[in-house]
């Protein structure tokens, strides 16, 4: 799949189609991230960000690329850089009124606090996010929200609520065809059952 995307990228470059080039670079960068090739992901996403800025008219892809870079830096635990990219993405999302991106950013920033074990801040952000998401959540947003809630409950040793949240997340990701996120929720659910068995 990656080679096909890279072939398509060359075609868009030859055509001078900067908008499509930026869009595809975001996709390719995310694939590298999912493969654990973080250095390559960052290079590709930074190239995409330059394309988006040069295009001058496709602002949403610029926000998406900033958020993708934030996601990569969050995974490699460079939380300061991740937050900087998320903040830049948030400013654009707010300017263009993109509710999906604003919802996603509320959740990703909550995830940063969970990874840093600042559970009170993570709870605060998730409480705020729940108000935005509850009425019009996509399967993905709903799944991500409950995945993060499950992680928080697990840190707080609230096993029963962690199970319910993670089972809900797993169902959402399965319904939405999100295999990577589904696998992550299954892994956390297994850890929750393990913790429950040790306690009993």
Residue pairs with C-beta under 8 A, 6 or more apart in sequence:
1 31
2 28
2 31
5 24
5 27
5 28
5 31
6 28
8 24
9 21
9 24
9 25
9 28
12 20
12 21
12 24
13 21
18 51
18 52
18 54
18 55
19 55
19 57
19 58
19 61
21 48
21 51
22 48
22 49
22 51
22 52
22 55
22 58
22 61
22 62
22 65
23 48
23 58
23 61
24 48
25 44
25 45
25 47
25 48
25 51
25 65
26 45
26 48
26 61
26 64
26 65
26 68
28 44
29 41
29 42
29 44
29 45
29 48
29 65
29 68
29 72
30 41
30 68
30 71
32 38
32 40
32 41
32 44
33 41
33 68
33 71
33 72
33 75
34 180
38 72
38 75
38 76
41 72
42 69
42 72
42 73
45 65
45 68
45 69
45 72
46 69
48 61
48 65
49 62
49 65
49 66
49 69
52 58
52 59
52 61
52 62
52 65
53 62
55 61
59 92
59 95
59 96
60 92
60 96
60 98
60 101
62 92
63 89
63 92
63 93
63 96
63 98
63 101
64 89
64 101
66 85
66 86
66 88
66 89
66 92
67 85
67 86
67 89
67 101
67 104
67 105
67 108
69 85
70 81
70 82
70 83
70 84
70 85
70 86
70 89
70 108
71 82
71 108
72 82
73 79
73 81
73 82
73 85
74 82
74 108
74 111
74 112
74 115
77 115
79 112
79 115
79 116
82 112
83 109
83 112
86 105
86 108
86 109
86 112
89 101
89 105
90 102
90 105
93 101
93 102
93 105
94 102
99 132
99 136
100 138
100 141
102 132
103 129
103 132
103 133
103 137
103 141
104 141
104 144
106 125
106 126
106 128
106 129
106 132
106 133
107 125
107 126
107 129
107 141
107 144
107 145
107 148
109 125
110 122
110 125
110 126
110 129
110 148
111 122
111 148
113 119
113 121
113 122
113 125
114 122
114 148
114 151
114 152
114 155
117 155
119 152
119 155
119 156
122 148
122 152
123 152
126 145
126 148
126 149
126 152
129 145
130 145
133 141
133 142
133 145
137 145
138 176
139 172
139 173
139 175
139 176
140 172
140 173
140 176
140 178
140 181
142 168
142 172
143 168
143 169
143 170
143 171
143 172
143 173
143 176
143 178
143 181
143 185
144 169
144 181
145 169
146 165
146 166
146 168
146 169
146 172
147 165
147 166
147 169
147 173
147 181
147 184
147 185
147 188
149 161
149 165
150 162
150 163
150 165
150 166
150 169
150 185
150 188
150 189
150 192
151 162
151 188
153 159
153 161
153 162
153 165
154 162
154 188
154 191
154 192
154 195
157 195
159 192
159 195
159 196
159 199
162 188
162 192
163 189
163 192
163 193
163 196
166 185
166 188
166 189
166 192
167 189
169 181
169 185
170 182
170 185
170 186
170 189
173 179
173 181
173 182
173 185
174 182
